Amino acid sequence: MSAWRIFIETIRTAVLSRESFMVFAIASLFYLVFYGMPYDNQIIVKIPTAIVDMDQSRASHELVEKLQSAPSINTVLQTADFEQAKKAFSQSKADVIVVIAENYARDIQRGDQTVVTVFSNGALPVKGRAVSASVLTIVTEENITQAATRLVGQGLNPILVKQLAMTPAPFTSQDLFNNVAGYGYYTVPMVAIVIVQAVMLFGVGIALGGWLSSAQPPAFFSEAMQKTRTFFPVFLGFWVISLFWAFFIESMGLHLLTMPTLVNPLSTIAAVLAFTFSLTSLAIFLTLWMNTNRYAAGLVLASAPSVFLSGLVFPMENFAAWALPFAWIIPTTPGCQAIVLASQEGAGLSEIASLLSVSLAQGIIYSALAYLLLIKRVAERHAKASCC
């Protein structure tokens, strides 16, 4: 059987067989739509918030009313007891706690620094940031208003005071890879790459693992396992499936979800090629190592850690030292960073060269390990054929 025939049969059998059809033909599209659609409304609103007014003054009551009117805040608890708010937070009834400190009214009237603290869940950073932005804006306006009142009372020209009060605060907040401050733009492109990884690890495990453990594998696969070099079309077939879904998501998929994509096509192509090479190599290595499809579902467990270890949700500089090796052996760590930088941010090849190098190094290492296991599996088949 020719190499071309083995290549075509690998794709056809993997995609169309009942064991792996749902994985290779539907899963990536389903998860992209399922995950992307809820983020169609990009702005975070109505975040469950507990407001703790420890001052209980007229000024603090006015501040509470203004906080409650903010679109990002949905007040689920208003109290003077911080412990009560902590209980609501621990029970997930409130995602954010806003605490107005004692002596708020006294401090704002004197022109001293006022204290309003925001507590949020580290697992939900965008929610905490949205409430913090609202609190900062409202408290800043209150301080400016009180300061202007004091200055006018001290005899300063009201017109000049008004001009000073209307000067915006020198504050900006910019999220990495999130130029329009949209929640979906920040999460969906990153998670889309993790979806490809999860689907391919599971799919290759199901398909290839099934062929390896079957007493009567497909004819093309028996031919492919005659020699190590005849297995290459099988590897290429799975790589093409991975490439198809990665490029589909980074082109039509994200475009239909109105997400920014393919800002730098050349860099995106290079990043996707490097990422899918590493991913396919890892998937085949793990499957040859398992030598069955019995444990393929366990490979999906790497999905959630991959999101957090990518360095896009939480800065890698703050990782514990022991976590870094785990982060850099996962294809999505350099893959997510390179693809997001190229496809969503428009980075050039020189800017993602180091990330491409990591993906290629991963692919070479995993391919070498897969090759060593392939030699063993081919020898086992020849030994079994000789015995029988």
Secondary structure, 3 states (H helix, E strand, C coil): CCHHHHHHHHHHHHHHCCCCHHHHHHHHHHHHHHHHHHHHCCCCCCEEEEEEECCCCHHHHHHHHHHHCCCCEEEEEEECCHHHHHHHHHCCCCCEEEEECCCHHHHHHHCCCCCEEEEECCCCHHHHHHHHHHHHHHHHHHHHHHHHHHHHHCCCCHHHHHHHHCCCCCCCCCECCECCCCHHHHHHHHHHHHHHHHHHHHHHHHHHHHHHHCCCCCHHHHHHCCCCHHHHHHHHHHHHHHHHHHHHHHHHHHHHCCCCCCCCHHHHHHHHHHHHHHHHHHHHHHHHHHCCCCCHHHHHHHHHHHHHHCCCCCCHHHCCCCHHHHHHCCCHHHHHHHHHHHHHCCCCCCCCHHHHHHHHHHHHHHHHHHHHHHHHHHHHHHHHHHHC
